[in-house]
Amino acid sequence: QTERSSNPIPTSVLMGAMLGSLARSVYAVCLLVNMLWTIALMNIVHLAPMSMAWKEGACLVLIQLGWRIAVLFAPWISIRGDDDYTEQWGLMLSLMAEYDAEDVREGKPRRPLFVLANHTSFFDTVLGVTKLPVQVLWRCRTYMADNLFKMPVLSTLCKSVGHFPVHFASDEDGVFKVDTKKMEPVEKRVDNHLQGGGWLCFFPEGQVNKSPENILPFRFGGMKKALEYDARIVQLVFRGNEQVWPRKCQVGGFPGRVRYSMRPIAPDGARAFVQMARAEGAKEEVDIPDHAVLAKRAQQLMQEQYEALAEDKQGALSKLHGKLQKDNKKD
């Protein structure tokens, strides 16, 4: 008679799994409740006698409040920004105000701000909205896959805040070619937004990254738009979001540790950034277009910023910031 040996699951593992499931359930309920009352208020806002830009901005502030409450009631999610996160935004906003005033005096169109972020999870969107300064969020819009505009609850949110749908030519996974005919009116809306003083915030990787440790190559569409408008660029980078809201999960809320930071990479504009990059004389960049240079260099800087967050040491990001300032002073 053969004896069968059993390997019971340790009690600590079972308790951890139970607590994780409970935390996720609490977060899901809190997130849904906050989104529902937020959307109800959004519908009221859109009945008010205000301009569309004001309606959309007000709706963005409402969803920021709702998502902040959801995150606040999830203390098992450890979220910490870099020590100078607020300071960096303060400096960048001061620069933007100075640049806007200068452009107005000289009769030039105001150059927009582009906020680029890495993408590993839906929690990137939630955390990004909660952590952006209100004055930045108010002016920002983003691109979203058109299928998100068909989902219950989320579709109302997308339309209320004025985001732009991306129409893909194929539903095949991993195929990102857009339907150029359907995108024509969308791009006109984007241009009107930017020309009216609006800003853009988007994920330049163009998809959820399955391997967060390695930033994916940036798609060229956003880089071309940045050069067209000579946008000033900052990068908002998160680390650990995929633990809180795994890529294949419909809802997140798992216990996790998240870090984030913001760094300006092209405070003088995308064109000046590319000009300085070309001045270095890298052989592999000689025969490639400007948008490819911008994509390549911005990806490299985002990778460095992501890795600096892993060090979790005071001064790791400050060292990177010092390098960026030094690079920006080169002419």
Secondary structure, DSSP 8 states (H G I E B T S, - for coil): ----------HHHHHHHHHHHHHHHHHHHHHHHHHHHHHHHHHHHTTSSS-HHHHHHHHHHHHHHHHHHHHHT-TTEEEEE-TTHHHHHHHHHHHHHHHHHHHHHTT-----EEEEE--SSTHHHHHHHHHS-HHHHHHEE-EEEGGGGGSTTHHHHHHHHT-EEE-BS--STT---B-HHHHHHHHHHHHHHHHTT-EEEE-TT-S--SSTTS-----HHHHHHHHHTT-EEEEEEEESHHHHS-TT-SS----EEEEEEEEEEETT-HHHHHHHHHHTT-GGGTTS-HHHHHHHHHHHHHHHHHHHHHH--TTHHHHHHHHHHHHHH--
